[in-house]
Amino acid sequence: MTVPTSDSDYGPTLRLGETALRSNGHRCSLELLDVLADYEGVPNTVLRCSTGSESLPDSVVVKHSRQQAGVLRREAAALEFLGSLHELEGLHPRLLAFDGDSELLVMSDCGRSARLLGDVLQGTDSAFAERSLMQFQVALGRLHAACLGRQQKHSEIERRYGVSPLSRHRVNRLPEYIPKFIENARALSVAVGSSAEEELREIATIIESPGAFNTFTHGDSTPANAMVRDDGVVLIDFETAGYRHAFVDGSYSRLRYIHSVWARQIPSSIQAAMRLQYLDSFAKGARLQTERIGFDRDFCACCGAWMCALAGYVPDVMEEDKRWGLSTFRQRIIAGLEHFVDVANELNQFRNLADAAGKLSDRLKGLWSGTARMALYNAFSPDKQEPAADPELIGGSIP
């Protein structure tokens, strides 16, 4: 979504961008083309600007943080790190300049023809939407495979940028939510047996000690942070990036996507195809055998962690539902529980926890009988509507 406005509204930000670019040897005069983000509740002003420079692309994106001190240091370090990996060229914006004192970075532009994945999913072209989801999975698989074994290099770059400790974003708090599943279930008289408790402990261990699956992850892999172009998907907004279990991102197809402001249902057949597309891309890039030993267990574990995080909202919406973005929290919780049951049964993993999740889902559906089932994305709906712009959907995932 773009909002044309005048240079005078953003003059100070443009001048800071010019200064940052000049410090890297680029003489330019930035002129505003589009406001990509500048809304209440969004911590960054994001502008598309022309450069008028021979040493720069015709247009660049300037991102200026208004609230969160230090958050763009992590993104700048991530973009520099990714820029050092030639096999990931085109998968992410290119870092052009960074000013830590002003909390501002300048990066390459995806182009005006690029579309936000969320917009594609809420469009009317089902074939294009499905193809874009598959390209998103290829991009995540490539990212994770290319960054295996390179944590030391990433850590060195983060130290140089003075990156602050990990934020309280939910992706960094998954281990906190796993044991709370028991408390939330038992509060509603849903039994969680000792075998399910043991499976929860195993999931926590997998998340905290990813072993061979430890790699650089986006951290907020949602439809708000992927741009669809003719040549594939470009990942944007690396503010929560870091080394963690690959499948924390990679489980997007089955559970991670429900945590987004853009959350709507993806048809189950497409979910299954997306998971295989991601795993194939990851395995090929990492030169792993087709028989992916441990893939199913770890994948399902990461789905389980995201399911537990969703279940953590139960006390907050027990009496009254809350809407956020395209869906409500109750819709997300029930969909997440059902999705975990499906993937656990499909992969024959964590069956005891899946049984408890199924019972919790049934209990909540009885208590929340007036809650409508989460709708399909518009592109996959039999009753497609003409899409309408919504500034609230600029945000990414549940904070």
C-alpha positions in Angstrom: 0.0 0.0 0.0 1.4 3.4 -0.9 0.2 6.9 0.1 1.5 9.7 -2.1 2.4 12.9 -0.1 4.8 15.8 -0.3 8.5 15.9 0.3 8.0 18.6 3.0 6.3 16.1 5.3 9.3 13.9 5.3 12.1 16.4 4.6 14.2 15.6 7.8 14.1 11.9 7.1 15.1 12.4 3.4 18.1 14.6 4.5 19.2 12.0 7.0 19.0 9.4 4.3 21.2 11.5 2.0 23.7 12.0 4.7 23.9 8.3 5.4 24.4 7.5 1.7 27.1 10.2 1.3 29.0 8.6 4.2 29.2 5.5 2.0 30.4 7.5 -1.0 27.0 8.0 -2.8 26.2 11.6 -3.9 22.4 11.9 -4.2 19.3 14.0 -3.8 16.4 12.0 -2.4 12.9 12.8 -3.6 9.8 11.2 -2.2 8.0 8.8 -4.4 5.7 6.9 -2.1 5.0 6.5 1.6 5.1 2.7 2.2 4.4 2.8 5.9 3.6 5.6 8.4 0.6 4.7 10.5 -0.3 4.7 14.1 1.0 1.5 15.8 3.7 1.0 13.2 7.1 1.8 14.7 8.8 2.8 11.4 8.4 5.3 8.7 9.2 3.6 5.4 9.6 5.8 2.2 10.4 5.0 -1.4 12.6 7.7 -2.9 14.2 8.5 -6.2 18.0 9.0 -5.9 19.2 11.0 -8.9 22.5 9.2 -8.6 24.6 7.2 -11.1 26.1 5.1 -8.3 22.7 4.1 -6.8 19.6 2.4 -8.1 16.9 4.7 -9.5 14.9 4.3 -6.3 15.7 3.2 -2.8 13.8 2.6 0.4 14.5 4.6 3.5 13.4 3.1 6.8 13.4 5.4 9.9 12.5 4.0 13.4 10.3 6.3 15.5 10.1 4.3 18.7 12.2 1.2 19.2 15.8 2.2 19.9 18.3 -0.2 18.4 15.8 -2.4 16.5 17.2 -1.3 13.1 20.7 -2.3 14.1 19.6 -5.9 14.0 18.1 -5.5 10.6 21.1 -3.6 9.2 23.4 -6.4 10.5 21.2 -9.0 9.0 21.2 -7.4 5.6 25.0 -7.0 5.6 25.3 -10.6 6.6 23.0 -11.8 3.9 24.7 -9.5 1.4 27.9 -11.4 1.9 26.3 -14.7 0.7 26.2 -14.6 -3.1 23.8 -17.6 -3.3 21.1 -15.4 -1.7 21.4 -12.5 -4.1 17.9 -11.2 -4.9 16.3 -12.9 -1.9 16.5 -9.8 0.3 17.0 -6.0 0.0 20.6 -4.8 -0.4 21.9 -2.6 2.5 23.1 0.7 1.1 23.6 2.8 4.2 22.9 2.8 8.0 23.0 5.6 10.6 22.8 4.1 14.0 22.5 7.4 15.8 19.4 8.4 13.8 18.0 4.8 13.7 17.8 4.9 9.9 18.8 2.6 7.1 18.7 2.8 3.3 18.2 -0.3 1.2 17.4 -1.3 -2.3 13.8 -1.1 -3.5 11.8 -4.2 -4.5 10.1 -2.0 -7.2 6.7 -0.6 -7.6 5.5 -3.7 -9.5 6.2 -5.9 -6.4 3.2 -6.9 -4.4 2.9 -7.7 -0.7 2.2 -11.4 -0.3 -0.8 -10.5 2.0 -2.3 -8.5 -0.8 -1.9 -11.4 -3.2 -3.6 -13.7 -0.8 -6.5 -11.3 -0.3 -6.7 -10.8 -4.1 -8.9 -12.8 -6.5 -6.3 -14.9 -8.4 -6.1 -18.3 -6.7 -3.5 -19.7 -9.1 -1.2 -16.7 -8.5 -1.8 -16.8 -4.8 -0.8 -20.5 -4.6 2.2 -20.0 -6.8 3.3 -17.1 -4.6 3.0 -19.2 -1.4 5.2 -21.9 -3.0 7.8 -19.2 -4.0 7.7 -18.0 -0.4 8.5 -21.5 0.8 11.4 -21.8 -1.7 12.8 -18.5 -0.4 12.7 -19.6 3.2 14.3 -22.9 2.4 17.1 -21.2 0.4 17.7 -18.7 3.3 17.9 -21.4 5.9 20.1 -23.8 3.9 22.6 -21.1 2.9 23.1 -19.8 6.4 23.8 -23.2 8.1 27.2 -23.2 9.9 27.7 -19.4 9.5 26.6 -18.2 12.9 30.1 -17.0 13.9 30.2 -14.6 11.0 26.7 -13.3 11.7 27.7 -12.8 15.4 30.7 -10.8 14.5 28.7 -8.5 12.3 26.1 -8.0 15.0 28.8 -7.1 17.5 30.1 -4.5 15.1 26.7 -3.0 14.8 26.1 -3.1 18.6 23.0 -5.2 18.3 20.9 -5.2 21.5 19.7 -8.5 23.1 16.7 -10.3 21.5 13.4 -8.5 21.9 10.3 -9.8 23.6 8.7 -10.7 20.2 6.8 -14.0 20.5 9.4 -15.8 18.3 11.9 -15.3 21.1 9.4 -16.4 23.8 8.3 -19.7 22.5 9.9 -21.7 25.3 7.8 -19.7 27.8 4.5 -20.8 26.2 5.2 -24.5 25.9 4.7 -25.4 29.6 1.8 -23.0 29.9 -0.2 -25.2 27.6 -0.8 -27.6 30.5 -2.0 -24.8 32.8 -4.3 -23.4 30.1 -5.8 -26.8 29.3 -6.3 -28.0 32.9 -8.0 -24.7 33.7 -10.7 -25.8 31.4 -10.8 -29.3 32.8 -9.0 -30.8 29.8 -6.7 -33.6 30.8 -3.0 -33.5 29.8 -1.5 -36.8 30.6 2.1 -37.6 31.5 2.9 -38.7 28.0 1.8 -35.4 26.6 3.8 -33.6 29.3 6.9 -35.5 28.2 6.2 -34.5 24.6 6.0 -30.9 25.6 9.3 -31.1 27.3 10.8 -32.6 24.2 9.4 -29.8 22.1 11.0 -27.2 24.4 14.3 -29.0 24.1 14.1 -29.0 20.3 13.3 -25.3 20.2 16.1 -24.4 22.6 18.7 -26.8 21.2 18.1 -27.0 17.4 21.3 -28.9 16.7 21.8 -29.5 13.0 18.8 -27.2 12.2 20.4 -24.2 13.9 20.4 -21.5 11.2 19.7 -17.8 10.4 16.0 -17.2 10.4 13.8 -14.3 9.5 11.9 -14.6 12.8 8.7 -12.9 11.5 8.0 -14.9 8.3 4.5 -13.6 7.5 2.6 -12.3 4.5 3.4 -8.8 5.7 7.2 -9.4 5.2 7.3 -11.0 1.7 7.2 -9.1 -1.6 6.1 -11.0 -4.7 7.9 -10.2 -7.9 8.0 -11.8 -11.3 11.3 -13.5 -10.5 10.3 -14.8 -7.1 9.8 -13.6 -3.5 11.9 -11.1 -1.7 12.0 -11.2 2.1 11.8 -7.9 3.9 11.9 -6.5 7.5 14.6 -8.5 9.3 14.1 -6.8 12.6 13.6 -10.1 14.5 16.2 -12.0 12.5 18.6 -14.3 14.3 20.0 -17.9 14.7 17.4 -20.3 15.9 15.7 -23.5 14.7 15.0 -23.4 11.0 11.5 -24.7 11.3 10.4 -21.9 13.6 10.2 -20.1 10.2 9.7 -23.2 8.2 6.5 -24.2 9.9 4.8 -21.2 8.3 2.7 -23.5 6.1 1.0 -25.3 8.9 1.0 -23.1 12.0 3.3 -20.1 11.9 1.0 -18.2 9.5 -1.8 -18.0 12.0 0.2 -15.6 14.1 0.1 -12.9 11.4 -2.1 -9.9 11.2 -3.0 -11.4 7.8 -4.2 -14.7 9.3 -6.8 -16.5 7.2 -7.2 -20.2 6.4 -5.0 -21.8 3.7 -6.6 -24.8 2.1 -5.2 -28.0 3.7 -4.0 -29.4 0.3 -2.0 -26.2 -0.3 -0.6 -26.4 3.3 0.7 -29.9 2.6 2.2 -28.9 -0.7 3.9 -25.9 0.9 5.5 -27.9 3.6 7.0 -30.3 1.0 8.1 -27.4 -1.1 9.9 -25.8 1.9 11.6 -29.0 3.0 12.7 -29.8 -0.6 14.2 -26.3 -1.0 15.9 -26.6 2.4 17.2 -30.1 1.8 18.6 -29.3 -1.6 20.3 -26.2 -0.5 21.8 -27.9 2.5 22.8 -31.0 0.4 20.8 -33.3 2.6 19.5 -36.7 1.6 16.0 -37.0 0.4 15.2 -39.3 3.4 15.1 -36.4 5.8 15.8 -38.1 9.1 14.5 -35.9 11.9 12.7 -33.5 9.6 9.2 -34.7 10.5 9.9 -34.7 14.3 11.5 -31.3 14.4 9.0 -29.8 12.0 6.1 -31.0 14.1 7.8 -29.8 17.3 8.0 -26.3 15.9 4.3 -26.5 15.0 3.6 -27.6 18.5 5.5 -24.6 19.9 3.5 -22.1 17.8 0.3 -24.0 18.9 1.2 -23.5 22.5 1.8 -19.8 21.9 -1.7 -19.5 20.4 -3.2 -21.4 23.4 -1.5 -18.8 25.6 -4.2 -16.3 24.5 -7.1 -18.4 25.9 -7.2 -16.6 29.3 -7.2 -13.1 27.6 -10.2 -13.9 25.4 -12.1 -16.3 27.6 -14.9 -13.8 28.3 -14.7 -11.6 25.2 -13.1 -12.1 21.8 -10.7 -9.5 20.2 -10.2 -8.8 16.6 -6.7 -8.2 15.1 -6.3 -7.8 11.4 -8.2 -10.2 9.3 -9.3 -12.6 12.1 -10.1 -12.8 15.8 -8.0 -14.3 18.5 -10.5 -17.0 19.2 -10.5 -18.0 15.5 -6.7 -18.2 15.6 -6.7 -20.3 18.7 -9.2 -22.9 17.4 -7.5 -23.0 14.0 -4.1 -23.4 15.6 -5.2 -26.3 17.7 -6.9 -28.0 14.7 -3.9 -27.5 12.5 -1.6 -29.1 15.1 -3.9 -32.1 15.4 -3.8 -32.4 11.6 -0.1 -32.2 11.1 0.7 -34.4 14.1 -1.6 -37.1 12.8 -0.3 -36.7 9.3 3.3 -37.0 10.3 2.6 -39.5 13.2 4.4 -37.3 15.7 3.5 -36.1 19.2 0.2 -38.0 19.2 -0.4 -37.6 22.9 -0.1 -33.9 22.7 -2.3 -33.9 19.6 -5.0 -35.7 21.6 -4.9 -33.1 24.3 -5.0 -30.3 21.7 -8.0 -31.9 20.0 -9.9 -32.1 23.3 -9.0 -28.5 24.1 -10.3 -27.4 20.7 -13.5 -29.2 21.3 -13.9 -27.7 24.7 -13.3 -24.1 23.4 -15.7 -24.6 20.4 -18.4 -25.6 22.9 -17.7 -22.5 25.1 -17.3 -20.2 22.1 -20.2 -21.6 20.1 -20.8 -18.1 18.5 -17.3 -17.9 17.1 -17.3 -18.3 13.3 -14.7 -20.5 11.8 -11.7 -18.6 10.4 -12.4 -17.7 6.8 -10.2 -18.7 3.8 -8.0 -16.1 2.2 -10.0 -14.3 -0.3 -8.0 -15.8 -3.2 -9.1 -19.3 -2.2 -12.7 -18.4 -1.1 -15.6 -19.6 -3.3 -17.2 -16.2 -2.5 -14.4 -13.8 -3.6 -14.7 -10.2 -2.7 -13.0 -7.2 -4.3 -10.0 -6.4 -2.0 -10.0 -3.2 -0.1 -6.9 -1.5 1.4 -6.5 -1.6 5.1 -3.7 0.4 6.9 -4.0 -2.0 9.9 -2.5 -4.8 7.8 0.8 -3.0 7.5 1.8 -4.8 10.7 3.5 -8.2 10.8 2.8 -10.9 13.4 1.3 -10.9 16.9 3.8 -9.0 19.1 
